[in-house]
Amino acid sequence: MFENKYIQQRIEKAEKLRELGINPYSNESSRNTTIAKYLNVNSDIFQTEEKRNENRHYTVAGRIKLFRLMGKASFIKIEDESGMLQVYVARDNLPEGFYNDIFKKNIEVGDIVEVTGYPFITGQGELSLHADDLKILTKAISPLPEKYHGIQDKELRYRQRYLDLIMNSEVRKTFHIRSKVVSLTRRFFEDKGFLEVETPMMHPIAGGANAKPFVTHHNALGVDRFLRIAPELYLKRCIVGGFEAVFEINRNFRNEGMDATHNPEFTSIEFYWAYKTYKDLIVLTKEYFEYLFEHLDLPTVLPYGDLSIDFSKFTEIPLIQSLHEIGGVPADIVEDKEKIIAFMKEQKLDVNEKMNIGQLQGELFDEYVEAKLINPTFITEYPVEISPLARRNDEKPHLTDRFELFIAGKEIANAFSELNDPLDQLQRFEGQIAAKDAGDDEAHEMDEDFVNALSYGMAPTAGQGIGIDRLVMMLTNEHSIRDVLLFPAMKPIKHEINLHEDEEETK
């Protein structure tokens, strides 16, 4: 595995350190501050006449990112999670023989070191640390990619995310923001009186959304189980049981294709609120975004590629109305199945004539409307045929009390007033079974226990799911879901990736 000659050279240096009585993989550190704190607390040095303070002593630690070796003295730059710091290492300030025999010969870029010293300002005006002591904590036997070019292969960055994180501080920043989004989301809903719950990740019936599941086998029970598509049906069972506001932040799994906005496992928050309607959730969603932007200290207008998204301008429009007002589909065809089929054929679009009118309206929406929804837009009143778990609208029973929130042409949230009529729910499930028999692999399975739960009575309830991954994409101006997932799903590769191939060819 470590046949590369440059790695071999580093292994030899690690062995040399051992021979000198130095453990290249120490388990002890005396670090007493982070680099960011060091730079902050010593910023006053700039105002002093001496431009140094030898009475202050700090111990920092980090990975060497730059090594500038000079005769009797050297500069290194070390990095921890909080920032980068320049360190001045002089022969005469270290124990006899350490500089020439250990530092110069056996320590290099990529190694993790601990340095003790005092603050001073260099002639170039940079706050640095004057080293009085230096200790190697971890010897890196694989050399880092060349500093200025980093890792050019984006696929390699995903496959070896640890290396990507080492080389790119901006990538680490993205995941700090992601962590804050999750934390703030939890705080927002807790402050609203919601109870965080945990529901099963392995389901006896694949349900909660229209999607193809992953299948596994439970050896102890001797039965197949499905990795959850969504937690919806279990969370609504909680509402039946008497909880009035619940949420869960966790993973969902869908055995579908992968693209810029889809990963087979993804994170969402799903929440249910008794005695509320989907219109209450529109208000709540606006409050949630205001809360995020305030606590993340973000401007309300954010760039997203060539787009500019104004998060202060939320709009609302019914789906069928959006087909002609936003999508440009002729208004006289959008509620006629045969006319829709004819129109789609005219437009050279693939069309399945076995689809019902609701499914066809969904196809038109996907084709002509979705990509045009740049500023936050609530699309409401979805057809019953594509909303198997949503409550029918009282005045328009062929439609549901449902919305999806779109931002920058991507679905971010799905919500509806929940169907709580057990007989209607049973009929919906039966309709989904018919769709599955007709070839729809993503149609919803029958869940008799859930129908039975509804038979005991579920209070009027509204529920919503928000995709955390896509939300973070919007907030960080990332255009692939893989850029906001630490370890995205990747196709297996047949050969080992060698970072040092080019180096070897040029030597």
PyMOL commands that set and color helices and strands:
alter all, ss='L'
color gray80, all
select helices_A, chain A and resi 5-19+35-41+43-47+91-93+98-106+154-159+161-167+169-191+232-241+278-296+319-325+337-346+357-368+370-372+384-386+422-437+448-455+468-476+481-483+501-506
alter helices_A, ss='H'
color red, helices_A
select strands_A, chain A and resi 58-69+73-80+83-90+112-121+127-138+195-196+202-203+215-218+223-227+245-253+265-274+301-304+307-310+315-318+377-380+402-407+410-417+461-467
alter strands_A, ss='S'
color yellow, strands_A
deselect
rebuild
show_as cartoon
